[in-house]
Amino acid sequence: MKTVRWAGIALLFFLAVSAIIGSIPMIANPGGEPWHMPQMLLQHSPFLSYLVPGIILLIANGLLAASALWMALAQIPRYSRWMSLQGFVLFGWLVVECLILRFVLWPHYLYGAVAIALIIAGIVLWRAENRKSLIANGEPFGDGI
């Protein structure tokens, strides 16, 4: 389980850092100039600039990932649920982004793999955590026998 936990930690770190780095220019300069993102990418979206998407990116994939990362490093009980939650949030972000943009690029596949890996790692860690608590309570098979 150590390997799964550290893989999840590495993925959360990657996501938190890249989302924060990606969101700051979007918020600071909502016209899209720092990343050379033309305004026409927003033509099928409800947004007039990159400000709101930048704020959502910062909160949903930057700060949430940083919080989940802190919980995983500190081994806060149930951190595995937050790890999976972050994977689902990231996957949802990607689906909505691709629908709005109406195309898919290689980073979507990369971050999609990160999302799926976070979901799986969180589930694996959650099951291991539940197994330990069942054994600690004298229920080695988890069925109350």
N, C-alpha and C positions, 0 to 999 in steps of 0.2 A: 504493500500500500504506500510505502514511502515514495516509490517511483511515480505512482499515479499522483500523489499529493504534490510532489515537486514539479511534475509536468504541468499540472493545473496552475501552480504558482507561476511558473515561467510564462504560460499562456496569458494569465491575468496581468502580469507585468507588461508583456508585449502589448496587449490590448490597451491597458491604461495609458501607457506612455504614448503609443501611436495615436490614440483618440484625443488625448490632451494636446499633443503637438499639432494634430490636424485641425482641431477645433479653434485654437487660439487665433490663427490668421483669419478664419471665417468670421469670427466675432469682431476682431480688430478692424478688418477691412471687408465688410460684407459684399463688396462689389466683385469679389472673386479674384482680384489681381495677384495676391501672393502665390496662389497655386495655379494661376493661369486657367481658372475655371470660368468659361464664358457664361454669361447670364442666360443664354439660350438653353442651358441644361435645366433651368428652372421652369421652362415654358409649360410643362405638364404638371407642375406642382402648385400648391396653394401659396407658395412663398415668392416674394418679390426680390429678396436678396438672400444671402447665405447666413444672415444673422441668426434667425430662428433655428435652421438646421445645425448651425454651429453650437448653439446653446444646448440643443437636444443631444448632439453628439458628445459634448463635454459632460453632461449630466449622466446620460444613459450608458455610455460606453467608456467614459473617462473616469468620472468620480465613482460610479457604481463598481467598476472593475477595481479601482484603487481600494475601495472599502472591502470588497470581497478578498482582495489580495492581503490586506491587513488582517482580516479574520482568519484566512488560511495560514498566514505566517504565525499568528498568535495562537492558532489552533482553538479558536473560539468554538464552543459547541455549535453544531449544525452549520459550520462554515461550508460544508459540502452543498447544502441547499442553495446558498448564495452563489456558489460557483456555477451550479446548473442554471440558476436564474439568470446569471449574466450571459451564459451561452444562449438561452432562449431570447433574451433582450437583443443580443447582437444579431441572432438569426432573424428576428423580426425586423430589426433596423435594415438589414440587407435586403430582405424581401420587399419592404416598402420602397427602399431606395431604387432597386431595380425596376419596380413597377412605375415609379415616377420618372426615372430616366429613360425607360423603355429600351434599355440595353444592358448587357453584362460585360464587365471587364475582368481581367485576371485578378485584381485585388478582391473582387467579390468572391471568387473561388477560394482564395487564401483565407479571408476572414470567415467564409462559410465553414472551412475546415476547422478553424479556431473555435467557432461557435459549437460545432458538433463535438469536438474534442472536449470542450468545457462541460457540455451537457453530460457526456459519457463519464468523464472523470468525476463529476459531482455525484452522479448516480452510483458509481462504483464505490466511492468513499462513503456515501450515505449508507449503502448496504453494509459495508464493513463496520461502520459505526453502530448500526442497529444490531448486527450480529454480536458485537462485543457487549452491548448492553443486555441482550438476551442471555448471553452466557453468564454475565455478571449477576443476573437475577435468577440464575439456576434453571434457565430454560435453554438447554443446548440446541434444541431443534426448533425453537421458536413457535411451537404449536401448543405449548402449555401442558404437555404430557409429563 
